[in-house]
Amino acid sequence: MRVRNVLVVGIAWVLSLVAVGLAAQDQPAPVQVVRPHEMGEVVSGDAVGFRISPVQNEKGVVVGTLVVKVNGAWVTARLAPIIRPGGGN
């Protein structure tokens, strides 16, 4: 009797795995909508943005500059390294 119960549970488990696999396969792939931006346009939040340059690298990755808004105008940001006392991370 015990072997039969284990066998029934095992078959039910395998069938549930197959059902989940088939259900997951039927899901459409997520669509990523990318709006083309004008070159030189600033893609931004309230105070920090990214100015798209007219140059793209060989892999098609958009190249640009980090900018910040100062008195209503976008200014190129300069990044400074962080130096911590004691040389720790």
Secondary structure, DSSP 8 states (H G I E B T S, - for coil): -HHHHHHHHHHHHHHHHHHHHHHHHTS-----------TT-EEESSSEEEEEEEEE-TT--EEEEEEEEETTEEEE--------GGG--
